[in-house]
Structures are given as C-alpha cells and as structure tokens.
Amino acid sequence: MGIKATDAALGLNGTNLWIYPSLDHDANVARFANDIDSPFASLYISFPSSKDPDFANRCPGRSTVEVLTFVPFEAFASWRDTKWKRRGAAYDSLKQNLRQGSRQRWSGTCPPWQERLIMPSCLLP
C-alpha cells in the first residue's frame, strides 16, 4: 500500500511485525479456518520502502507497507474455475470484508497510517 508520509515521519525503521490475536497459534489458525469472519490467525506487516536506500529519492514524501495474512483456500473454492476480474459480486464482497478486517486489525496497531493511505489494494487468489 502507498502511504503519503515518509518512513521517518511514521517512525518506520525496517522492522517487520507479526500480529496475533492470542499466543495460542494452533487455536488462532483453527478458529480462522472455521470462520473467516473471526480475527485473522496472524498478520505479517513489512515496510519495503524503509529497507530500500534509494526509495526516498525515487518517491519523495511517500512510503510503502505490505500486510499479508493466510486465508484458507476453501473460502475461494467456488471461484476456482473463474477468470480474474470476472468473479462477481459475492467474490468482491468477500474481498472487501477481508480487506476491512485486516485494516481494522493493523490500523489499531499502527494508527498513523490510516489517514495517509493513498494506494490501498487487496490481492486474493
């Protein structure tokens, strides 16, 4: 995602973050596998711009963040044989729900980003 702020302004130093809803990893994974509307089993957050020594020169006043999580394939199985960008309203709704869920989770951990997002995206199978 693109953010309209420098790494320095956001206090980014290249550290990656792993966010878990609890310390019981197995329970987190099992719960999310059975109910993808529940809290994610984990979120991995990385800051590529803060690790690129030339990023500030190429993209002044900007930074980037990547937020990754794991979602069981079964959630997408009904779209297995469909084409990208032609999966319909139900797929778009699922994608939006997952995007909002991850954003709520990481924005609570890293609130300065929320108001500065300029290029959010959500990639799914």
MOPAC internal coordinates of N, CA, C and O (Angstrom, degrees):
PM7 1SCF
backbone

  N    0.0000 0     0.00 0     0.00 0    0    0    0
  C    1.4377 1     0.00 0     0.00 0    1    0    0
  C    1.5150 1   107.82 1     0.00 0    2    1    0
  O    1.2310 1   121.20 1   -33.86 1    3    2    1
  N    1.3054 1   115.32 1   146.14 1    3    2    1
  C    1.4527 1   120.38 1   176.14 1    5    3    2
  C    1.5126 1   110.86 1   -91.79 1    6    5    3
  O    1.2310 1   120.81 1   -38.84 1    7    6    5
  N    1.3144 1   116.05 1   141.16 1    7    6    5
  C    1.4608 1   121.81 1  -179.27 1    9    7    6
  C    1.5247 1   108.70 1  -128.09 1   10    9    7
  O    1.2310 1   121.16 1   -45.75 1   11   10    9
  N    1.3203 1   115.39 1   134.25 1   11   10    9
  C    1.4612 1   120.75 1   179.91 1   13   11   10
  C    1.5261 1   109.12 1   -88.07 1   14   13   11
  O    1.2310 1   120.99 1  -105.55 1   15   14   13
  N    1.3060 1   115.72 1    74.45 1   15   14   13
  C    1.4581 1   124.27 1   176.95 1   17   15   14
  C    1.5299 1   106.29 1  -175.73 1   18   17   15
  O    1.2310 1   120.60 1   -27.34 1   19   18   17
  N    1.3032 1   116.45 1   152.66 1   19   18   17
  C    1.4613 1   119.95 1   177.96 1   21   19   18
  C    1.5184 1   110.37 1   -79.08 1   22   21   19
  O    1.2310 1   121.33 1   -19.08 1   23   22   21
  N    1.3211 1   115.07 1   160.92 1   23   22   21
  C    1.4651 1   119.92 1   175.17 1   25   23   22
  C    1.5212 1   110.32 1   -57.42 1   26   25   23
  O    1.2310 1   120.70 1   137.82 1   27   26   25
  N    1.3301 1   116.27 1   -42.18 1   27   26   25
  C    1.4676 1   120.21 1  -179.12 1   29   27   26
  C    1.5300 1   111.33 1   -62.38 1   30   29   27
  O    1.2310 1   120.27 1   137.28 1   31   30   29
  N    1.3298 1   117.10 1   -42.72 1   31   30   29
  C    1.4671 1   120.65 1  -179.20 1   33   31   30
  C    1.5252 1   111.41 1   -63.80 1   34   33   31
  O    1.2310 1   120.50 1   149.28 1   35   34   33
  N    1.3250 1   116.65 1   -30.72 1   35   34   33
  C    1.4653 1   120.94 1   179.67 1   37   35   34
  C    1.5290 1   112.53 1   -90.56 1   38   37   35
  O    1.2310 1   120.54 1   174.94 1   39   38   37
  N    1.3208 1   116.57 1    -5.06 1   39   38   37
  C    1.4554 1   120.11 1  -179.01 1   41   39   38
  C    1.5151 1   113.29 1    74.69 1   42   41   39
  O    1.2310 1   120.36 1  -154.68 1   43   42   41
  N    1.3296 1   116.92 1    25.32 1   43   42   41
  C    1.4636 1   120.68 1  -179.09 1   45   43   42
  C    1.5206 1   109.66 1   -83.91 1   46   45   43
  O    1.2310 1   121.17 1   -46.10 1   47   46   45
  N    1.3201 1   115.36 1   133.90 1   47   46   45
  C    1.4550 1   119.48 1  -179.19 1   49   47   46
  C    1.5208 1   112.62 1  -127.35 1   50   49   47
  O    1.2310 1   119.89 1  -167.88 1   51   50   49
  N    1.3156 1   117.81 1    12.12 1   51   50   49
  C    1.4582 1   121.38 1   178.77 1   53   51   50
  C    1.5126 1   114.40 1    95.58 1   54   53   51
  O    1.2310 1   119.85 1   176.01 1   55   54   53
  N    1.3110 1   117.89 1    -3.99 1   55   54   53
  C    1.4540 1   121.12 1   179.14 1   57   55   54
  C    1.5251 1   110.21 1   -69.45 1   58   57   55
  O    1.2310 1   120.55 1   -46.36 1   59   58   57
  N    1.3189 1   116.55 1   133.64 1   59   58   57
  C    1.4567 1   121.12 1   174.11 1   61   59   58
  C    1.5242 1   109.09 1   -86.03 1   62   61   59
  O    1.2310 1   120.66 1   -28.13 1   63   62   61
  N    1.3144 1   116.34 1   151.87 1   63   62   61
  C    1.4634 1   120.93 1   179.00 1   65   63   62
  C    1.5251 1   110.10 1  -121.69 1   66   65   63
  O    1.2310 1   120.65 1   -40.55 1   67   66   65
  N    1.3055 1   116.36 1   139.45 1   67   66   65
  C    1.4557 1   123.62 1   168.09 1   69   67   66
  C    1.5179 1   105.92 1  -115.74 1   70   69   67
  O    1.2310 1   120.56 1   -54.13 1   71   70   69
  N    1.3399 1   116.53 1   125.87 1   71   70   69
  C    1.4598 1   120.83 1  -178.94 1   73   71   70
  C    1.5255 1   108.63 1  -117.64 1   74   73   71
  O    1.2310 1   120.76 1   -52.21 1   75   74   73
  N    1.3137 1   116.16 1   127.79 1   75   74   73
  C    1.4607 1   122.97 1  -179.83 1   77   75   74
  C    1.5254 1   109.23 1  -124.23 1   78   77   75
  O    1.2310 1   119.74 1   -35.37 1   79   78   77
  N    1.3391 1   118.10 1   144.63 1   79   78   77
  C    1.4629 1   118.93 1   177.25 1   81   79   78
  C    1.5299 1   112.90 1   -71.67 1   82   81   79
  O    1.2310 1   120.46 1   156.30 1   83   82   81
  N    1.3345 1   116.73 1   -23.70 1   83   82   81
  C    1.4652 1   121.09 1   176.44 1   85   83   82
  C    1.5212 1   107.91 1  -156.67 1   86   85   83
  O    1.2310 1   120.58 1    -6.47 1   87   86   85
  N    1.3090 1   116.50 1   173.53 1   87   86   85
  C    1.4646 1   120.55 1  -179.98 1   89   87   86
  C    1.5285 1   112.67 1   -81.67 1   90   89   87
  O    1.2310 1   119.56 1   172.33 1   91   90   89
  N    1.3182 1   118.44 1    -7.67 1   91   90   89
  C    1.4630 1   122.34 1  -179.29 1   93   91   90
  C    1.5281 1   109.33 1   -89.83 1   94   93   91
  O    1.2310 1   121.07 1   -93.07 1   95   94   93
  N    1.3278 1   115.57 1    86.93 1   95   94   93
  C    1.4654 1   121.04 1  -175.31 1   97   95   94
  C    1.5317 1   112.38 1   -57.94 1   98   97   95
  O    1.2310 1   120.16 1   133.38 1   99   98   97
  N    1.3183 1   117.30 1   -46.62 1   99   98   97
  C    1.4624 1   120.42 1  -178.21 1  101   99   98
  C    1.5282 1   111.13 1   -59.98 1  102  101   99
  O    1.2310 1   120.30 1   137.48 1  103  102  101
  N    1.3160 1   117.03 1   -42.52 1  103  102  101
  C    1.4695 1   120.67 1   178.90 1  105  103  102
  C    1.5337 1   110.58 1   -67.23 1  106  105  103
  O    1.2310 1   120.06 1   141.14 1  107  106  105
  N    1.3363 1   117.50 1   -38.86 1  107  106  105
  C    1.4629 1   120.75 1   177.85 1  109  107  106
  C    1.5271 1   110.97 1   -60.05 1  110  109  107
  O    1.2310 1   120.68 1   133.49 1  111  110  109
  N    1.3260 1   116.31 1   -46.51 1  111  110  109
  C    1.4680 1   121.26 1  -178.99 1  113  111  110
  C    1.5217 1   110.42 1   -66.00 1  114  113  111
  O    1.2310 1   119.87 1   133.82 1  115  114  113
  N    1.3218 1   117.86 1   -46.18 1  115  114  113
  C    1.4674 1   121.36 1  -179.32 1  117  115  114
  C    1.5259 1   111.15 1   -61.35 1  118  117  115
  O    1.2310 1   120.24 1   135.60 1  119  118  117
  N    1.3200 1   117.14 1   -44.40 1  119  118  117
  C    1.4607 1   121.14 1  -179.74 1  121  119  118
  C    1.5326 1   110.65 1   -61.36 1  122  121  119
  O    1.2310 1   120.41 1   131.79 1  123  122  121
  N    1.3297 1   116.82 1   -48.21 1  123  122  121
  C    1.4593 1   120.21 1  -177.80 1  125  123  122
  C    1.5309 1   111.42 1   -68.62 1  126  125  123
  O    1.2310 1   119.83 1   144.44 1  127  126  125
  N    1.3142 1   117.94 1   -35.56 1  127  126  125
  C    1.4645 1   121.06 1   177.73 1  129  127  126
  C    1.5216 1   111.45 1   -62.26 1  130  129  127
  O    1.2310 1   120.37 1   148.27 1  131  130  129
  N    1.3262 1   116.90 1   -31.73 1  131  130  129
  C    1.4621 1   121.67 1  -179.86 1  133  131  130
  C    1.5185 1   113.24 1   -89.72 1  134  133  131
  O    1.2310 1   120.11 1   161.51 1  135  134  133
  N    1.3411 1   117.39 1   -18.49 1  135  134  133
  C    1.4641 1   120.89 1  -176.98 1  137  135  134
  C    1.5258 1   109.56 1  -152.92 1  138  137  135
  O    1.2310 1   120.41 1   -85.73 1  139  138  137
  N    1.3248 1   116.82 1    94.27 1  139  138  137
  C    1.4671 1   119.56 1  -176.34 1  141  139  138
  C    1.5260 1   112.75 1   -72.94 1  142  141  139
  O    1.2310 1   120.13 1   179.01 1  143  142  141
  N    1.3222 1   117.36 1    -0.99 1  143  142  141
  C    1.4630 1   120.10 1   172.75 1  145  143  142
  C    1.5291 1   111.35 1   -89.12 1  146  145  143
  O    1.2310 1   120.40 1   173.63 1  147  146  145
  N    1.3248 1   116.85 1    -6.37 1  147  146  145
  C    1.4637 1   120.68 1   177.66 1  149  147  146
  C    1.5319 1   108.71 1   -82.46 1  150  149  147
  O    1.2310 1   119.67 1    -7.12 1  151  150  149
  N    1.3341 1   118.24 1   172.88 1  151  150  149
  C    1.4643 1   119.47 1   178.98 1  153  151  150
  C    1.5356 1   111.59 1   -57.30 1  154  153  151
  O    1.2310 1   120.74 1   -37.00 1  155  154  153
  N    1.3271 1   116.19 1   143.00 1  155  154  153
  C    1.4599 1   120.96 1   178.92 1  157  155  154
  C    1.5212 1   110.59 1   -57.33 1  158  157  155
  O    1.2310 1   121.16 1   -31.55 1  159  158  157
  N    1.3328 1   115.39 1   148.45 1  159  158  157
  C    1.4632 1   120.07 1   177.63 1  161  159  158
  C    1.5246 1   110.66 1   -66.10 1  162  161  159
  O    1.2310 1   120.68 1   146.38 1  163  162  161
  N    1.3333 1   116.30 1   -33.62 1  163  162  161
  C    1.4704 1   120.79 1   176.08 1  165  163  162
  C    1.5235 1   108.53 1  -165.72 1  166  165  163
  O    1.2310 1   121.12 1   -23.65 1  167  166  165
  N    1.3164 1   115.47 1   156.35 1  167  166  165
  C    1.4618 1   122.92 1   171.44 1  169  167  166
  C    1.5238 1   106.91 1  -129.49 1  170  169  167
  O    1.2310 1   120.82 1   -45.42 1  171  170  169
  N    1.3175 1   116.05 1   134.58 1  171  170  169
  C    1.4580 1   121.93 1   174.31 1  173  171  170
  C    1.5199 1   106.50 1  -109.58 1  174  173  171
  O    1.2310 1   120.32 1   -52.23 1  175  174  173
  N    1.3233 1   116.99 1   127.77 1  175  174  173
  C    1.4519 1   121.54 1  -178.50 1  177  175  174
  C    1.5242 1   108.48 1  -122.20 1  178  177  175
  O    1.2310 1   121.37 1   -52.76 1  179  178  177
  N    1.3293 1   114.98 1   127.24 1  179  178  177
  C    1.4605 1   121.54 1  -179.40 1  181  179  178
  C    1.5213 1   109.12 1  -128.33 1  182  181  179
  O    1.2310 1   120.65 1   -22.83 1  183  182  181
  N    1.3127 1   116.37 1   157.17 1  183  182  181
  C    1.4621 1   122.65 1  -175.85 1  185  183  182
  C    1.5235 1   109.92 1  -126.69 1  186  185  183
  O    1.2310 1   120.03 1  -100.91 1  187  186  185
  N    1.3282 1   117.54 1    79.09 1  187  186  185
  C    1.4630 1   120.46 1  -175.34 1  189  187  186
  C    1.5292 1   113.78 1   -56.38 1  190  189  187
  O    1.2310 1   119.77 1   142.35 1  191  190  189
  N    1.3139 1   118.04 1   -37.65 1  191  190  189
  C    1.4607 1   119.75 1  -177.89 1  193  191  190
  C    1.5184 1   111.95 1   -63.47 1  194  193  191
  O    1.2310 1   119.97 1   147.25 1  195  194  193
  N    1.3178 1   117.66 1   -32.75 1  195  194  193
  C    1.4593 1   120.19 1  -178.18 1  197  195  194
  C    1.5229 1   112.39 1   -76.45 1  198  197  195
  O    1.2310 1   120.61 1   169.00 1  199  198  197
  N    1.3366 1   116.43 1   -11.00 1  199  198  197
  C    1.4601 1   120.77 1   179.34 1  201  199  198
  C    1.5280 1   112.01 1  -102.88 1  202  201  199
  O    1.2310 1   120.53 1   176.06 1  203  202  201
  N    1.3238 1   116.60 1    -3.94 1  203  202  201
  C    1.4610 1   122.13 1  -177.89 1  205  203  202
  C    1.5292 1   108.54 1  -104.19 1  206  205  203
  O    1.2310 1   119.55 1   -70.30 1  207  206  205
  N    1.3241 1   118.47 1   109.70 1  207  206  205
  C    1.4626 1   120.23 1  -175.13 1  209  207  206
  C    1.5297 1   114.22 1   -63.45 1  210  209  207
  O    1.2310 1   119.68 1   160.65 1  211  210  209
  N    1.3308 1   118.22 1   -19.35 1  211  210  209
  C    1.4645 1   120.34 1  -178.25 1  213  211  210
  C    1.5310 1   112.96 1  -102.94 1  214  213  211
  O    1.2310 1   119.65 1   179.12 1  215  214  213
  N    1.3316 1   118.26 1    -0.88 1  215  214  213
  C    1.4587 1   121.16 1  -174.46 1  217  215  214
  C    1.5249 1   112.53 1   -58.23 1  218  217  215
  O    1.2310 1   119.74 1   134.72 1  219  218  217
  N    1.3238 1   118.10 1   -45.28 1  219  218  217
  C    1.4747 1   121.55 1  -178.18 1  221  219  218
  C    1.5207 1   111.90 1   -61.69 1  222  221  219
  O    1.2310 1   119.99 1   149.59 1  223  222  221
  N    1.3273 1   117.62 1   -30.41 1  223  222  221
  C    1.4687 1   120.67 1   176.74 1  225  223  222
  C    1.5189 1   111.77 1   -73.04 1  226  225  223
  O    1.2310 1   120.62 1   140.32 1  227  226  225
  N    1.3312 1   116.42 1   -39.68 1  227  226  225
  C    1.4715 1   121.10 1  -178.29 1  229  227  226
  C    1.5239 1   112.55 1   -78.19 1  230  229  227
  O    1.2310 1   120.40 1   147.52 1  231  230  229
  N    1.3302 1   116.85 1   -32.48 1  231  230  229
  C    1.4679 1   121.86 1  -175.05 1  233  231  230
  C    1.5237 1   109.62 1  -135.35 1  234  233  231
  O    1.2310 1   119.79 1  -109.59 1  235  234  233
  N    1.3252 1   118.01 1    70.41 1  235  234  233
  C    1.4646 1   119.58 1  -177.10 1  237  235  234
  C    1.5281 1   112.48 1   -61.37 1  238  237  235
  O    1.2310 1   121.27 1   -39.87 1  239  238  237
  N    1.3304 1   115.17 1   140.13 1  239  238  237
  C    1.4593 1   121.03 1   177.65 1  241  239  238
  C    1.5094 1   114.34 1    75.50 1  242  241  239
  O    1.2310 1   120.07 1  -166.94 1  243  242  241
  N    1.3265 1   117.47 1    13.06 1  243  242  241
  C    1.4667 1   121.63 1  -176.86 1  245  243  242
  C    1.5239 1   110.17 1  -128.70 1  246  245  243
  O    1.2310 1   121.25 1   -16.46 1  247  246  245
  N    1.3159 1   115.21 1   163.54 1  247  246  245
  C    1.4583 1   122.67 1   171.48 1  249  247  246
  C    1.5213 1   108.23 1  -151.05 1  250  249  247
  O    1.2310 1   120.85 1    -8.61 1  251  250  249
  N    1.3019 1   115.97 1   171.39 1  251  250  249
  C    1.4619 1   119.98 1  -179.81 1  253  251  250
  C    1.5251 1   110.24 1  -133.25 1  254  253  251
  O    1.2310 1   121.70 1   -26.61 1  255  254  253
  N    1.3221 1   114.34 1   153.39 1  255  254  253
  C    1.4600 1   121.78 1   176.15 1  257  255  254
  C    1.5260 1   107.61 1  -141.23 1  258  257  255
  O    1.2310 1   121.13 1   -36.40 1  259  258  257
  N    1.3113 1   115.43 1   143.60 1  259  258  257
  C    1.4616 1   121.55 1   173.71 1  261  259  258
  C    1.5226 1   107.71 1  -120.33 1  262  261  259
  O    1.2310 1   120.99 1   -47.03 1  263  262  261
  N    1.3230 1   115.71 1   132.97 1  263  262  261
  C    1.4604 1   121.51 1   177.62 1  265  263  262
  C    1.5194 1   106.89 1  -122.08 1  266  265  263
  O    1.2310 1   120.72 1   -59.45 1  267  266  265
  N    1.3238 1   116.23 1   120.55 1  267  266  265
  C    1.4616 1   121.69 1  -177.99 1  269  267  266
  C    1.5140 1   110.01 1  -120.19 1  270  269  267
  O    1.2310 1   121.34 1   -32.51 1  271  270  269
  N    1.3198 1   115.04 1   147.49 1  271  270  269
  C    1.4547 1   120.86 1   172.26 1  273  271  270
  C    1.5208 1   108.23 1  -148.25 1  274  273  271
  O    1.2310 1   120.91 1    -7.05 1  275  274  273
  N    1.2985 1   115.87 1   172.95 1  275  274  273
  C    1.4585 1   122.24 1   178.67 1  277  275  274
  C    1.5165 1   108.53 1  -111.33 1  278  277  275
  O    1.2310 1   120.92 1   -47.20 1  279  278  277
  N    1.3298 1   115.84 1   132.80 1  279  278  277
  C    1.4588 1   121.87 1   177.48 1  281  279  278
  C    1.5212 1   106.59 1  -127.43 1  282  281  279
  O    1.2310 1   119.42 1   -46.06 1  283  282  281
  N    1.3196 1   118.72 1   133.94 1  283  282  281
  C    1.4628 1   120.06 1  -179.08 1  285  283  282
  C    1.5293 1   111.38 1   -60.28 1  286  285  283
  O    1.2310 1   120.94 1   -42.01 1  287  286  285
  N    1.3293 1   115.81 1   137.99 1  287  286  285
  C    1.4670 1   120.17 1  -179.26 1  289  287  286
  C    1.5255 1   111.74 1   -58.52 1  290  289  287
  O    1.2310 1   120.06 1   149.23 1  291  290  289
  N    1.3137 1   117.48 1   -30.77 1  291  290  289
  C    1.4588 1   120.73 1  -178.68 1  293  291  290
  C    1.5273 1   111.96 1   -55.01 1  294  293  291
  O    1.2310 1   119.95 1   152.11 1  295  294  293
  N    1.3252 1   117.69 1   -27.89 1  295  294  293
  C    1.4631 1   121.05 1   178.30 1  297  295  294
  C    1.5234 1   111.73 1   -64.36 1  298  297  295
  O    1.2310 1   120.42 1   157.55 1  299  298  297
  N    1.3322 1   116.80 1   -22.45 1  299  298  297
  C    1.4684 1   122.16 1  -177.01 1  301  299  298
  C    1.5240 1   113.20 1  -113.77 1  302  301  299
  O    1.2310 1   120.13 1  -177.37 1  303  302  301
  N    1.3157 1   117.35 1     2.63 1  303  302  301
  C    1.4636 1   121.62 1  -173.16 1  305  303  302
  C    1.5221 1   113.37 1   -57.09 1  306  305  303
  O    1.2310 1   119.70 1   145.52 1  307  306  305
  N    1.3176 1   118.17 1   -34.48 1  307  306  305
  C    1.4687 1   119.16 1  -177.70 1  309  307  306
  C    1.5317 1   112.46 1   -69.47 1  310  309  307
  O    1.2310 1   120.16 1   167.11 1  311  310  309
  N    1.3117 1   117.30 1   -12.89 1  311  310  309
  C    1.4831 1   120.83 1   177.91 1  313  311  310
  C    1.5228 1   111.71 1  -105.93 1  314  313  311
  O    1.2310 1   120.47 1  -165.74 1  315  314  313
  N    1.3021 1   116.70 1    14.26 1  315  314  313
  C    1.4682 1   123.05 1  -175.64 1  317  315  314
  C    1.5247 1   112.48 1   -52.40 1  318  317  315
  O    1.2310 1   119.83 1   136.52 1  319  318  317
  N    1.3028 1   117.94 1   -43.48 1  319  318  317
  C    1.4716 1   121.05 1  -174.96 1  321  319  318
  C    1.5215 1   113.31 1  -102.13 1  322  321  319
  O    1.2310 1   120.14 1  -157.65 1  323  322  321
  N    1.3200 1   117.33 1    22.35 1  323  322  321
  C    1.4615 1   120.10 1  -179.66 1  325  323  322
  C    1.5258 1   110.04 1  -101.14 1  326  325  323
  O    1.2310 1   121.33 1   -13.60 1  327  326  325
  N    1.2978 1   115.06 1   166.40 1  327  326  325
  C    1.4613 1   121.02 1   179.39 1  329  327  326
  C    1.5167 1   110.81 1   -97.12 1  330  329  327
  O    1.2310 1   121.47 1   -31.05 1  331  330  329
  N    1.2973 1   114.79 1   148.95 1  331  330  329
  C    1.4556 1   123.22 1   177.92 1  333  331  330
  C    1.5197 1   109.90 1   -55.61 1  334  333  331
  O    1.2310 1   120.92 1   -41.45 1  335  334  333
  N    1.3222 1   115.85 1   138.55 1  335  334  333
  C    1.4692 1   124.65 1  -179.29 1  337  335  334
  C    1.5285 1   113.17 1    68.12 1  338  337  335
  O    1.2310 1   120.18 1  -168.77 1  339  338  337
  N    1.3289 1   117.26 1    11.23 1  339  338  337
  C    1.4753 1   121.09 1   178.36 1  341  339  338
  C    1.5173 1   110.04 1  -136.06 1  342  341  339
  O    1.2310 1   120.92 1  -136.15 1  343  342  341
  N    1.3263 1   115.85 1    43.85 1  343  342  341
  C    1.4621 1   119.55 1  -174.88 1  345  343  342
  C    1.5156 1   113.36 1  -106.46 1  346  345  343
  O    1.2310 1   119.75 1   173.17 1  347  346  345
  N    1.3044 1   118.07 1    -6.83 1  347  346  345
  C    1.4527 1   120.65 1   172.36 1  349  347  346
  C    1.5137 1   115.92 1    90.86 1  350  349  347
  O    1.2310 1   121.98 1    -2.59 1  351  350  349
  N    1.3194 1   113.82 1   177.41 1  351  350  349
  C    1.4713 1   122.28 1  -173.54 1  353  351  350
  C    1.5234 1   112.79 1   -66.19 1  354  353  351
  O    1.2310 1   119.60 1   142.12 1  355  354  353
  N    1.3189 1   118.37 1   -37.88 1  355  354  353
  C    1.4757 1   119.94 1  -178.79 1  357  355  354
  C    1.5299 1   110.43 1   -64.34 1  358  357  355
  O    1.2310 1   120.22 1   138.82 1  359  358  357
  N    1.3137 1   117.19 1   -41.18 1  359  358  357
  C    1.4688 1   121.25 1   177.20 1  361  359  358
  C    1.5258 1   110.26 1   -64.09 1  362  361  359
  O    1.2310 1   120.69 1   133.87 1  363  362  361
  N    1.3315 1   116.28 1   -46.13 1  363  362  361
  C    1.4647 1   120.51 1   179.30 1  365  363  362
  C    1.5272 1   111.33 1   -60.44 1  366  365  363
  O    1.2310 1   120.21 1   142.04 1  367  366  365
  N    1.3096 1   117.21 1   -37.96 1  367  366  365
  C    1.4617 1   121.86 1   178.59 1  369  367  366
  C    1.5331 1   110.55 1   -66.56 1  370  369  367
  O    1.2310 1   120.25 1   135.83 1  371  370  369
  N    1.3258 1   117.12 1   -44.17 1  371  370  369
  C    1.4665 1   120.89 1   177.50 1  373  371  370
  C    1.5292 1   109.89 1   -60.33 1  374  373  371
  O    1.2310 1   120.71 1   134.64 1  375  374  373
  N    1.3056 1   116.25 1   -45.36 1  375  374  373
  C    1.4590 1   121.31 1   179.38 1  377  375  374
  C    1.5331 1   110.88 1   -60.24 1  378  377  375
  O    1.2310 1   120.15 1   135.77 1  379  378  377
  N    1.3142 1   117.31 1   -44.23 1  379  378  377
  C    1.4604 1   121.66 1   179.35 1  381  379  378
  C    1.5342 1   111.19 1   -64.08 1  382  381  379
  O    1.2310 1   120.44 1   138.45 1  383  382  381
  N    1.3188 1   116.77 1   -41.55 1  383  382  381
  C    1.4698 1   120.37 1   178.73 1  385  383  382
  C    1.5262 1   111.63 1   -63.09 1  386  385  383
  O    1.2310 1   120.50 1   138.41 1  387  386  385
  N    1.3401 1   116.65 1   -41.59 1  387  386  385
  C    1.4620 1   120.18 1   178.46 1  389  387  386
  C    1.5258 1   110.60 1   -67.10 1  390  389  387
  O    1.2310 1   120.24 1   139.42 1  391  390  389
  N    1.3098 1   117.15 1   -40.58 1  391  390  389
  C    1.4710 1   121.17 1   178.11 1  393  391  390
  C    1.5280 1   110.37 1   -61.02 1  394  393  391
  O    1.2310 1   120.67 1   132.23 1  395  394  393
  N    1.3294 1   116.32 1   -47.77 1  395  394  393
  C    1.4678 1   120.00 1  -179.38 1  397  395  394
  C    1.5217 1   111.75 1   -64.30 1  398  397  395
  O    1.2310 1   120.42 1   139.70 1  399  398  397
  N    1.3309 1   116.79 1   -40.30 1  399  398  397
  C    1.4589 1   120.42 1   178.65 1  401  399  398
  C    1.5126 1   112.49 1   -62.48 1  402  401  399
  O    1.2310 1   120.45 1   136.69 1  403  402  401
  N    1.3396 1   116.74 1   -43.31 1  403  402  401
  C    1.4619 1   118.64 1   179.25 1  405  403  402
  C    1.5197 1   110.46 1   -69.18 1  406  405  403
  O    1.2310 1   120.29 1   141.26 1  407  406  405
  N    1.3189 1   117.05 1   -38.74 1  407  406  405
  C    1.4697 1   120.05 1  -179.40 1  409  407  406
  C    1.5313 1   111.15 1   -65.06 1  410  409  407
  O    1.2310 1   120.35 1   138.84 1  411  410  409
  N    1.3195 1   116.93 1   -41.16 1  411  410  409
  C    1.4692 1   119.68 1   177.69 1  413  411  410
  C    1.5222 1   110.25 1   -61.02 1  414  413  411
  O    1.2310 1   120.63 1   140.01 1  415  414  413
  N    1.3217 1   116.40 1   -39.99 1  415  414  413
  C    1.4683 1   120.47 1  -177.17 1  417  415  414
  C    1.5224 1   111.38 1   -70.08 1  418  417  415
  O    1.2310 1   120.09 1   130.88 1  419  418  417
  N    1.3564 1   117.44 1   -49.12 1  419  418  417
  C    1.4667 1   117.28 1  -177.44 1  421  419  418
  C    1.5117 1   112.90 1   -77.76 1  422  421  419
  O    1.2310 1   119.56 1   152.10 1  423  422  421
  N    1.3266 1   118.45 1   -27.90 1  423  422  421
  C    1.4631 1   118.20 1   179.68 1  425  423  422
  C    1.5259 1   111.12 1   -69.56 1  426  425  423
  O    1.2310 1   119.93 1   154.04 1  427  426  425
  N    1.3162 1   117.73 1   -25.96 1  427  426  425
  C    1.4590 1   120.38 1   173.90 1  429  427  426
  C    1.5171 1   111.99 1   -70.01 1  430  429  427
  O    1.2310 1   120.74 1   152.96 1  431  430  429
  N    1.3199 1   116.19 1   -27.04 1  431  430  429
  C    1.4556 1   121.55 1   178.74 1  433  431  430
  C    1.5222 1   111.25 1   -86.24 1  434  433  431
  O    1.2310 1   120.61 1   145.71 1  435  434  433
  N    1.3193 1   116.44 1   -34.29 1  435  434  433
  C    1.4621 1   122.32 1  -174.38 1  437  435  434
  C    1.5257 1   110.46 1  -132.20 1  438  437  435
  O    1.2310 1   118.97 1  -114.93 1  439  438  437
  N    1.3293 1   119.57 1    65.07 1  439  438  437
  C    1.4583 1   122.33 1  -172.22 1  441  439  438
  C    1.5258 1   117.40 1   -59.56 1  442  441  439
  O    1.2310 1   117.49 1   152.24 1  443  442  441
  N    1.3369 1   122.38 1   -27.76 1  443  442  441
  C    1.4652 1   118.95 1  -177.47 1  445  443  442
  C    1.5319 1   114.05 1   -62.07 1  446  445  443
  O    1.2310 1   119.41 1   160.16 1  447  446  445
  N    1.3111 1   118.72 1   -19.84 1  447  446  445
  C    1.4577 1   120.88 1  -176.95 1  449  447  446
  C    1.5133 1   112.87 1   -75.83 1  450  449  447
  O    1.2310 1   120.24 1   144.29 1  451  450  449
  N    1.3039 1   117.15 1   -35.71 1  451  450  449
  C    1.4618 1   121.92 1  -167.46 1  453  451  450
  C    1.5213 1   113.27 1   -50.64 1  454  453  451
  O    1.2310 1   119.90 1   133.34 1  455  454  453
  N    1.3112 1   117.79 1   -46.66 1  455  454  453
  C    1.4678 1   121.01 1  -176.98 1  457  455  454
  C    1.5151 1   112.74 1   -79.81 1  458  457  455
  O    1.2310 1   119.95 1   170.83 1  459  458  457
  N    1.3169 1   117.69 1    -9.17 1  459  458  457
  C    1.4628 1   120.53 1  -174.34 1  461  459  458
  C    1.5245 1   114.12 1  -108.47 1  462  461  459
  O    1.2310 1   119.87 1  -176.62 1  463  462  461
  N    1.3166 1   117.86 1     3.38 1  463  462  461
  C    1.4674 1   120.24 1   179.71 1  465  463  462
  C    1.5178 1   110.39 1   -63.92 1  466  465  463
  O    1.2310 1   120.68 1   -50.40 1  467  466  465
  N    1.3066 1   116.31 1   129.60 1  467  466  465
  C    1.4609 1   120.28 1   177.40 1  469  467  466
  C    1.5132 1   112.39 1  -120.60 1  470  469  467
  O    1.2310 1   120.03 1   166.89 1  471  470  469
  N    1.3230 1   117.55 1   -13.11 1  471  470  469
  C    1.4469 1   119.36 1  -177.66 1  473  471  470
  C    1.5254 1   111.46 1  -147.77 1  474  473  471
  O    1.2310 1   120.21 1  -115.68 1  475  474  473
  N    1.3427 1   117.21 1    64.32 1  475  474  473
  C    1.4647 1   118.18 1   178.64 1  477  475  474
  C    1.5257 1   111.09 1   -75.29 1  478  477  475
  O    1.2310 1   120.49 1   -33.67 1  479  478  477
  N    1.3067 1   116.67 1   146.33 1  479  478  477
  C    1.4572 1   121.08 1   174.71 1  481  479  478
  C    1.5165 1   108.50 1  -147.21 1  482  481  479
  O    1.2310 1   121.14 1   -17.83 1  483  482  481
  N    1.3083 1   115.43 1   162.17 1  483  482  481
  C    1.4619 1   120.96 1   179.38 1  485  483  482
  C    1.5209 1   107.16 1  -141.59 1  486  485  483
  O    1.2310 1   120.47 1   -63.37 1  487  486  485
  N    1.3080 1   116.71 1   116.63 1  487  486  485
  C    1.4641 1   121.82 1  -178.57 1  489  487  486
  C    1.5172 1   109.23 1  -107.84 1  490  489  487
  O    1.2310 1   121.25 1   -49.57 1  491  490  489
  N    1.3109 1   115.21 1   130.43 1  491  490  489
  C    1.4601 1   122.44 1   179.56 1  493  491  490
  C    1.5119 1   109.50 1  -134.54 1  494  493  491
  O    1.2310 1   120.34 1   -12.41 1  495  494  493
  N    1.3375 1   116.95 1   167.59 1  495  494  493
  C    1.4792 1   118.12 1   178.54 1  497  495  494
  C    1.5208 1   112.35 1   -63.27 1  498  497  495
  O    1.2310 1   120.10 1   180.00 1  499  498  497

